[in-house]
Amino acid sequence: MRDTIVVALLVVAFALVITMHVAITIGLAKRKPRWRALVAFVVPPFAPYWAWHEHMRRRMGLWVGAVLVYLAMLVLASRGS
């Protein structure tokens, strides 16, 4: 049962990271300078950084939170039973 919960949270957290990453990239593409959207898409750590500076704080918070949950679940999953 524990493994199922860990894997489910791992999948949901990863999906949320990808979703927020795309949402941040789209938000950056709508603002000038637009080149930041391409850089943030290719170099993921720039996405939350520029999201914070462009007042997309909720998206940034969800991105960072999902990454932390993903990493925690990855550690739990790698430990095994």
C-alpha positions as CSV (number, residue, x, y, z in Angstrom):
1,M,0.0,0.0,0.0
2,R,2.8,2.4,0.9
3,D,4.5,1.8,-2.4
4,T,1.3,2.6,-4.3
5,I,0.9,5.9,-2.5
6,V,4.5,6.9,-3.1
7,V,4.3,6.1,-6.8
8,A,1.0,7.9,-7.1
9,L,2.4,11.0,-5.4
10,L,5.5,10.8,-7.6
11,V,3.4,10.7,-10.8
12,V,1.1,13.6,-9.6
13,A,4.0,15.7,-8.5
14,F,5.8,15.2,-11.8
15,A,2.7,16.1,-13.8
16,L,2.3,19.2,-11.7
17,V,5.9,20.3,-12.3
18,I,5.5,19.9,-16.0
19,T,2.1,21.7,-16.0
20,M,3.5,24.6,-14.0
21,H,6.6,24.7,-16.1
22,V,4.6,25.1,-19.2
23,A,2.3,27.6,-17.6
24,I,5.2,29.7,-16.5
25,T,6.8,29.5,-19.9
26,I,3.5,30.7,-21.6
27,G,3.3,33.5,-19.0
28,L,6.8,34.6,-19.8
29,A,6.1,34.4,-23.6
30,K,3.4,37.0,-23.1
31,R,5.7,39.4,-21.4
32,K,8.7,41.3,-22.7
33,P,11.5,40.3,-23.2
34,R,10.1,37.1,-24.8
35,W,13.5,35.3,-25.1
36,R,13.2,34.4,-21.4
37,A,10.4,32.0,-22.2
38,L,12.6,29.9,-24.4
39,V,15.5,30.0,-21.9
40,A,13.2,29.1,-19.0
41,F,11.7,26.2,-21.0
42,V,15.2,24.8,-21.8
43,V,16.9,25.6,-18.4
44,P,14.2,24.7,-15.8
45,P,15.7,26.6,-12.8
46,F,15.1,29.9,-14.6
47,A,11.4,29.4,-14.8
48,P,10.6,29.9,-11.1
49,Y,13.2,32.7,-10.8
50,W,11.7,34.7,-13.6
51,A,8.1,33.8,-12.5
52,W,8.9,35.4,-9.2
53,H,10.2,38.6,-10.8
54,E,7.1,38.8,-13.1
55,H,4.7,38.4,-10.2
56,M,3.6,34.9,-11.1
57,R,4.2,33.9,-7.5
58,R,1.4,31.3,-7.3
59,R,2.8,29.4,-10.3
60,M,6.3,29.7,-8.9
61,G,5.1,28.4,-5.5
62,L,3.3,25.4,-7.1
63,W,6.4,24.7,-9.3
64,V,8.8,24.7,-6.3
65,G,6.4,22.8,-4.1
66,A,5.8,20.1,-6.7
67,V,9.6,19.7,-7.2
68,L,10.1,19.3,-3.5
69,V,7.3,16.7,-3.2
70,Y,8.7,14.9,-6.3
71,L,12.2,14.8,-4.9
72,A,10.9,13.5,-1.5
73,M,8.9,10.8,-3.2
74,L,11.9,9.9,-5.4
75,V,14.0,9.4,-2.2
76,L,11.3,7.3,-0.6
77,A,10.8,5.2,-3.8
78,S,14.6,4.6,-4.1
79,R,14.8,3.3,-0.5
80,G,12.5,0.4,-1.3
81,S,10.6,-1.6,1.3
